[in-house]
Amino acid sequence: MIEVYKLRGKLNQSRIKTLWFDMMGAAIVNHTSDLKVYRKKLYVNIDAAALRQELFMGREKIRKMINKELGEDYLIEVIIR
């Protein structure tokens, strides 16, 4: 039914937002001001400069972790702002 109504993208977007809050620690979640998925890219706004730099260095690892939890290669990039 998900495939017939082409809901896979919206379902994955919702799951990614839930996974972010489940997988990341409390410090990261508290400093996350916005989280969007647009065209298979995850945009994350972080309000702490030091944390932003740390997450920027681990973008590929974050992408792989989320894709693994989704069970498919959905995200092509993680953009930390």
Secondary structure, DSSP 8 states (H G I E B T S, - for coil): -TTTTT-HHHHHHHHHHHHHHHHS-HHHHHHEEEEEEETTEEEEEES-HHHHHHHHHTHHHHHHHHHHHHTS----EEEE-
